[in-house]
Amino acid sequence: MKGRALVAWNLRRIRVRRGLSQERLAFDAGVDRSYVGGLERQEENPTVDVLDRLAKTLAVHVSEFFAEPAKGSSPPEPLKRGRRPSRQSRGYRSTTSRESSRGVKSSRGHLLKDA
C-alpha cells in the first residue's frame, strides 16, 4: 500500500475510533475540513507538519498513520450520520442582535456560550 493510501486508511480508522467528525478534527487540528476529507479520499498530499498536528489532536504518534492494515482487512467505516446533538442540547442559543456582551458570537452573529 502506498504512503498516501496508508495515511488515508489510518486517519479515518483513528478518527472514527475516537468518534470525531472530519469537521471537529479539522477544527481542533487547525486545518480546513475539506482538506481532512481530501486526505481520507487520497486526494491531498499532507506535509509532515499537518501530520504532526493531526497526530497530536488524535493523541497518537505520527507513525500510526503509516501502520500497515492486516491482510484482508476491510476499509474503516465512516462515522454514522446524525451523531451530533441538536443545537439546543449543546447549550447554543441563537440571537439576531450583534450587540450582546453576554458571550462569544460566531461569524454569523449567533451567541455561542454565555459568559
Secondary structure, DSSP 8 states (H G I E B T S, - for coil): --HHHHHHHHHHHHHHHHT--HHHHHHHHTS-HHHHHHHHTT-----HHHHHHHHHHHTS-GGGGG----TT--------TT-S--TTTTT----S-S--SSEEE-TTS-EEEE-
